[in-house]
Amino acid sequence: MMFHTTPLPQPLPSSLFAFHKCAHLDHESTPQYVRLPAKFVTSSSHTNNWAVLVDTSRFWFNYRHIANVLSVYRSVKRLGIPDSQILLMVADDMACNARNPRPATVFNNAKQHINVYGSDVEVDYRGYEVTVENFVRLLTGRNENGTARSKRLLSDSGSNVLIYLTGHGGDGFLKFQDSEEITNQELADAIEQMWQKQRYNELFFMIDTCQAASMYEKFYSPNILAVASSLVGEDSLSHHIDPAIGVYIIDRYTYNALEFLERVEWNSKKTMGDFLSVCPKRACISTVGVRKDLYPKDPFKVPITDFFGSIRPTEISSDVVNVTLSTIPELLSSPKPIRKPNAQLFYEQFPTKLFPRS
């Protein structure tokens, strides 16, 4: 007897497997279903990883902010998230700034001289493309016609998404290009749209700015874990200066986070709980803020690679799977429901012909 797999006609639990029973590989035959033993079914809650990394500030004296975002970019890429699933927004080009004594480079450590602006860096939004509008469009998937695929966040309900922001902020806002702002309520609403549109499974929000914790105060969507470099009323401070270029080259929180991530490998046992305590007050001077009430899991049981990498646990077994036919009409007739967004939530965004206005 020969078997071959076929696409399923409707979503089924991961423990079900479809095959044709045939002698000549008849593609038109009706598929039958079997249940695989539990030990052969993955328990992973997500299927892919995405990262949205944003530096919102311009000008040479903000050199450290581009070093911040490129440091995180370097870490997530090293741990397996491909460039096709990293959206990098850089508001200014420090590498080619006339004041840079080391052209085409950006360093995040004056002693180790780690160039985080190597030839493999792919910037998706740069310069004046880094705006509040483009950032919100990116998160919500409301891209303008003609937007390149490489500039789109193509996440889905199985995606774990990392959002990292760095720049200048205040109580309840983050500045873009020193000319416009996004408020914490606007950010919270954008993330709610992501949830309603099934654009993430779990989301890790990480921000390194002054009064950073204010940016996650308004979050109300589920499955969000958030960390901030400073509490409301506190400044987020720089780490050290490079005399050769005359400016600070990285912020304290990101510097300590990078040191932690540099010790993480694909098979690391480090957890998100470990990461949340990477910068104690004696190192950051500011107080790191954490918000866990929207996140249903214990961070100490969540691998760091669930957000900073693209690792899929795989177990190789020498056991033979005994596949036997079983009748499961109750599962086929009542598949797992798919959550659908309420279109009325986005009334103002749709053409009036869809929802005629009175």
N, C-alpha and C positions, 0 to 999 in steps of 0.2 A: 504494500500500500504506500502511495506517495502523498505527501502533503506540501502545500505551498501557502504562504500567507497572503492575505488580501486586505485592502483597506476596509475598515469597519463602516457600516452605513450610518452609525450614530455613536456618540460618545458612550464608552463602556468603562466599568471599573477596571483598574490596572491589572486585576487578577484574572481577567478574562482574555482568552486568546482565540482568534478566529482562524479557521482553516477550511480548505475544501477537501473532501474525500473523493478522489477520482483516480482514474487510471491513465488518463491522457492529458492531465493538467487543463481541464476544461474551465476556462475563466468565467463561464456563464453559470456554473453550478452554484447552488445555494450554500453559503457558508454555515458551518456548525460551530458551536461554542463550547469551550471547556474551561474549567477553573484550574489555574495553576496553584500548586502548593504555596502557602503563605511565605515560606522561606525563599522562594524564587521571585518574590514581588518586592520592588523597591518601596521604601517608606519615605523617600525624599519628597518634600512638599513643593519644591520648585524645580523648574526645568532649564532655566537659563539665567544669566546675570548681565546686568547693564550698569553703566556708571555715567553720571552726569557731573562733570567737574567744571566749576565756574570761578574764574578770577574776574571780579567786577571793577577793578580800579585801574586808572591810567597813571602816567607820569613816572619819571625816573625814581623819585624818592619812594615809590611804592614797589620797588624791585622785589621786595620780599613776598609780595602776594603772588607774582607769577612763579616764584620759586616754590611757594606753598603748593599751588595747584599742580605744577609739573612733578613735584615730589610724590603726590598721591597718584598721579597718572603713571609714573614709573613703577610704583608698587603694585597697582592693580593689574597692569599689563604683565609684569613679571610673574604674577600669580595666576595668570591664565585668561584674563578677560581680553578678548581680541579687540583691535582698533575698531572693527566694524560694530562693536557694542560699547564703545566709549565715545561719549559726546564731550569734546573739550572746547570750552569757551575761554578765550584769552583776550582781555580788553586792550592790551598794548604789547608791542614787540620789543621787549627789553634786549633781546639778543642782538638786534641790529640798531639799537640806540646809539647815537653818535658819542654818548658819554661812556659807553661800555669799552673798557680797555682790553677786553677779551672778546672780540667780535664773534658773533654766531654761537655764543655760549651763555648759559645761565647756571650759576652755581648755588647750591643750598648749604654749603659748609665751607667756611674759609680755610679749614685745616685739611679736610679730606679732598676738597676740590672735586666733588661729584657733579659732573655736567649733566643736568637734567633736561637739557635741550639738545639731545642727540639727533642723529640723522633719521631716526625711526619715529620721531614725534609727528603725529598727524593732528593738526589744529583744525577743528570743524567750523568754529566761529571766531573771527579775530577782529580786532579794532572796533570800528563803529557798528559791526554786526552784533556785538554784545550789548543787547538792550533788554529792558524788562519785557517788551512785547515778544521778542524772539525767544526769550527764556520761557515765558508762559506758554507760547505756542509749542515749543519743544516738549514741555512736560505733558500738555493736554492732547497733543497730536493734531492740533488745528493748524497745520502748516499751510503756508500759502502755496498755490498751484505752482509747480515747477521747482519746488524745493528738492534738492538732491537727496537721494536715499541715504547718503552718508551723513546728512544733517537732520535725520529724523530719529526719534526714539521709537523703535519698532518693538517695544516690549508688549507683553500680554499677561494674562492672568496667572501664568506660571513663572513670571520674572521676579527675581529679587533685584531691586534697584538701589544703588548707592547714589545719593546726592551730596556733593561736597561744595560748599560755598566759602569764598574768602574775599575780603575787601574791607571797606569801611562801613560800619553800621552804628545804629543808635537804638534807643528804646522803641522797638516795634518797627524798625525799617532797616533796609540794606540799600546802600547807594550803588548805582550803576554809572560808571564813567564820570562820577562827580557832577552829574547833571540831572539824573532822575532817580526815583526810589521805588522799591517794591515793599509793601507793608506786610506785616506778619499775617494779616487777615487775607490779603490777596494771595499770598503763598499757600495758606491753609486751604483756600477755596480751589486753587489750582491742583493741589494734591487730592482733594476730594473728587474733582473731576477725573483724575487718574484712576481712583478707586472705582467710581461709577462706570467708567469705560473699560474696566478690567485691564488696566495698564500696569498693574503690579500685583505680586503675591505678597511680598513683604518689602518694606522700605526702610533703609537706614539713612537718616539725615544727620549730616556732620557739618558744622559751621565754625569758622575761625574768624571772628570779628569782635569789635567792642560790643558789649551788652548782647552777646550772641544768643543767650538763652531766650531773649524776648521773641526771637523769630520762630520758636516752636511752641510758644504759649497758646496760640490759637488753633493748633492742630486738633482735629476732631475725627479724622478718618482712622479706620482700624489698621492693625498690623504695622505700626510705625514705631521704630526705636530711634531716639534722637540724642545727640550729644553736642554740647556747645562749649567753646573755649572760655567763656566768661558768663557770669550771671548779670542780671539787670543792675545797672549802676557801677559795673566794673569795666575797666579797659582790658583788652587783650594785648599783651605786650610782645615786643620783638625779642629775639633770642641773642644774636650777636652781630657785630658789624664786620665787614671786610674792608680793611684800610685801603686795599688796592682800588676799590670802586667807590668808597666813601659813603656807603649806605648799608642799612641792615639788610641781611639777605634771607632771613627766614623768621617766622614767628615761633614763639615758644611752644604753643600747643602742637602745631604741625611738626615742629622739630622732634618733639618727644614721640609723637605718633609715628613718624617716619622711622625713628630708632627701633620702635617696637616692630613695625612691619618688616624692617630689614632682616629681622631674625625669624620671620615666618616663612616656612616652606610649604609646598603643596600638601605634604602629609603632616602638617603641624597639628598639635593637640590644643593650640591656643583657642580661646573662645572669645565671643563678643563681650562677655563679662570681664575678661582680662583686659580687653582693649578699652573699656570704659574708664579704667583707672590708670591710663598710661601717663597722665601728667598731674601728679599731686600738687597741692598748693605751693609747696616749697620749690617746685620746679617751674610751675606756670606763673606763680605769684597771684594770678587771677584764680577764681574758683570754677572748676569745670562743672557744667550743668548737665544733668542726665534726665531724660523723660522716658519712663517705661510703662506708664499706665495704659497706653494704647497697644502695647505689645504683649501678646498672650503667652509667650514662652519665657523660660528662665534664660537670660543671656549667657549664663555660665554653661548651658547645655547646647548653645548654638555655635558651631565652628566658625572661626574668623573668616574662613574661605567661603562661607555662605553669602558674604557680601563683598569681600575684597578679592575673591578669586573666582575661578570657574571650574570647580572641582566636582566631579560626580563620583561618589563612592561606588566601587565595583567589587563584587566578591566572585571569585572563580571557584566553582564547585565541580568535583569529579562525579557527583551523584547523577544518576540518570533520572530525568523527569518522566514519571509515568503519566502520560496524557490519556485520560479516559473521557469519553463523552458523558455529558451531564445535561439534564434539562433544567434550564433556569428561566422559565417564562416570566417570573415576577421581576427579574432584573431587566430583561429585554423590553418588557411592557412599561416599566417605570424607571427609565434611566435617570441618573443623577441630574437634577435640574441645574440649568445654567443661569446664573444671576444676570439679569438684563437691566441696563440702566433705565431710569425713569426719564424719558425724553423731556418731560415738562421741566426738569431741573435746568435744562439748557435752552429754555424757550427763547431767550433773547438772542441766541446764537444761530438759530435756524432761520432760513428764508421765510418770509411771511406767508408764502403759499402753502407751507406745511401746516402752519397754525394760524389761520386767518385771525386778524386782530379786530376786536369790536370797535 
